[in-house]
Amino acid sequence: MPGAAGRGAARARWLGTGLLGLFLLPVSLSLEVSVGKATTIYAVNGTEILLPCTFSSCFGFQDLHFWWSYNTSDTFRTLIDGTVKNEKSDPKVKFKNDDRITLEGSTKEKMNNISILLRNLEFSDTGKYTCHVQNPKENNFQHQATIFLQVVDKLEEVDNTVTLIILGVVGGVIGLLILILLVKKFIAFIIKKTQEKKKECLVSSSGNDNTENGLPGSKAEEKPPTKV
């Protein structure tokens, strides 16, 4: 029947997609590339900046290929290209199109660092810098991470006045709450002591009244012993 055939084909497609996903999942989770937590970094014109990049692979690597690229709205070019033989080897640069760039990283001792240093910065260096890594040991799987560099005249000082005011207010409120709690405990302690003294006075006064009135259990009830 046409309906049954269609359902069978749909199940086959879903099954094929699921199997493909299970096959690709370990590969997609193995190779990772990172340029740090900051997505944008700032540097002053004429200075130098380190563009960080590290990678990790659960399966290790062999003849790993890496390169850095520069990208703006109207420009794209490869800055540096190199390989790493294995975990015990340092990266080797095969191509570099800018003498201001040097490879600063090392892949020995599991550092897996392929960061680059860019010297004598110019305003035209502003743009996106992407670190690419390709691992033949993982079926040439490729991963990359991008960081944006903004070259400026000078770094602006961050005005922390508002932050300090907020911290001061919060600290003052917390201090006031602590003081209120301490005063509350002190007052409760005084009240408790006062009530205890009142109870002692009442007990003492009651005993004196019993003695004076000759009530049972008082000293007035006592009689001298009878002489024989």
Disulfide bonds with the S-S distance in Angstrom:
Cys53-Cys131 2.00
